[in-house]
Amino acid sequence: MRGPLTSERSHLLSASSEESLLSSVASSYGGMPEVASHHATVASGEDTLKIYGYRTSKARTIAFWTLSIVTLGIFRLFLHWSEKLYIKVRATPCNLDQADMMLVIDDHDVHTIRPVVETKAATGEHLVLPNERGDEMIQVDRFKWFTFRKMKYVWFESECKYITPADIDSTVKVSVLQSSDQSSGLDSTEVARRLLTYGPNLIAVNLKPILVLLFKEAITPFYIFQVFSVAIWYSDQYAAYATVIVVMSLLSLTTDVYQMRWNEYRSGYWKTTMEGYWDPNGMTRSEAGSKDG
C-alpha cells in the first residue's frame, strides 16, 4: 500500500509545485491576463500611451461642485493644476470597457484627461467597425471611443482594447485594396456609416478666443502667486514696487498669449477647397465644396 500512496503524494506535490511556479511567473509579469483591466498600454505609430479608465458618479459630481462653490473656486483651481488629482476626485477607477473618462499619459509623463464618447446606431440602423485583419467591416449597434491629439481610439470588444482604426487598416493586404467589389466606390449610406467610425479626412485646429487664452494663462500657479504677492506689497505700502511687478506681469501675460495664438496658426489652421472622406479599402469619394478646418 505504501507504493501507491507515495506515488499519489508525489503527483500532488508535483501539481502543487507546477501551480506555484505558474503563479510566480504570472506575478512577475504583472498577474494573469484579464478580459478588461483598469490600465493598458496603447502603441500607435511613434507614440506609446498609458491609459487608465475612470467612471464618474453623481455623489462625486455633487461633492465636486459643492466644494468648488463653497471655496469660491479655490478648490477647483487646485484641481486644475493637477490632472491626476482632478480625476481622482471626480471619478473612481474601473475597467476600460466601463470608463467614461480616460487618463492618458504620454512618453513625456504628461497627464491628460479625455472624455469617452459612446456612438449609438439609430433605430433600425447599424454602425460598422473593421475586423482585426482590416479586410472586412463588421456591423455593431454601438461603440465607445476617445480622441487624443487628433487621433481616434475605438474600443474593440473582440480585442478587449482601444485601437485606432487607422492602425488596423494599415495592415490590409494589397489584394484587398485591388478587389473588384469596391471598384465603384461606396454609396452614400455606407459613407455616412464609415464617417462615424473614421471621421472627416482632415485635421481641424480651432482657434481659441483670446479671452479664453488669457484666463487659462492667468490662473497658472505663477500668476496666482504674483497676485498674492502684489496684494501684500500694496498693503505694506510698497506701491511703486508692486506697480512695476503688475506692469511686468501684464507684459509677460500678453507675450505668452501672443505666442500661444501664433503656435495655433502654425499648427495648421487652414481652409480646404475639397471635402473628402477616407475609406479603409482605399477608395476615396470626394465632393466639391469648401470648409473651414
Secondary structure as GFF3:
##gff-version 3
##sequence-region A 1 293
A	DSSP	alpha_helix	2	28	.	.	.	ID=ss1
A	DSSP	beta_strand	39	44	.	.	.	ID=ss2
A	DSSP	beta_strand	47	56	.	.	.	ID=ss3
A	DSSP	alpha_helix	58	70	.	.	.	ID=ss4
A	DSSP	alpha_helix	74	80	.	.	.	ID=ss5
A	DSSP	alpha_helix	83	90	.	.	.	ID=ss6
A	DSSP	beta_strand	91	93	.	.	.	ID=ss7
A	DSSP	three_ten_helix	96	98	.	.	.	ID=ss8
A	DSSP	beta_strand	101	105	.	.	.	ID=ss9
A	DSSP	beta_strand	111	115	.	.	.	ID=ss10
A	DSSP	beta_strand	117	120	.	.	.	ID=ss11
A	DSSP	beta_strand	127	130	.	.	.	ID=ss12
A	DSSP	beta_strand	137	140	.	.	.	ID=ss13
A	DSSP	beta_strand	142	148	.	.	.	ID=ss14
A	DSSP	beta_strand	151	156	.	.	.	ID=ss15
A	DSSP	beta_strand	161	163	.	.	.	ID=ss16
A	DSSP	alpha_helix	165	169	.	.	.	ID=ss17
A	DSSP	alpha_helix	174	177	.	.	.	ID=ss18
A	DSSP	three_ten_helix	180	182	.	.	.	ID=ss19
A	DSSP	alpha_helix	188	198	.	.	.	ID=ss20
A	DSSP	alpha_helix	210	218	.	.	.	ID=ss21
A	DSSP	alpha_helix	221	235	.	.	.	ID=ss22
A	DSSP	alpha_helix	239	266	.	.	.	ID=ss23
A	DSSP	beta_strand	271	278	.	.	.	ID=ss24
A	DSSP	beta_strand	284	292	.	.	.	ID=ss25
###
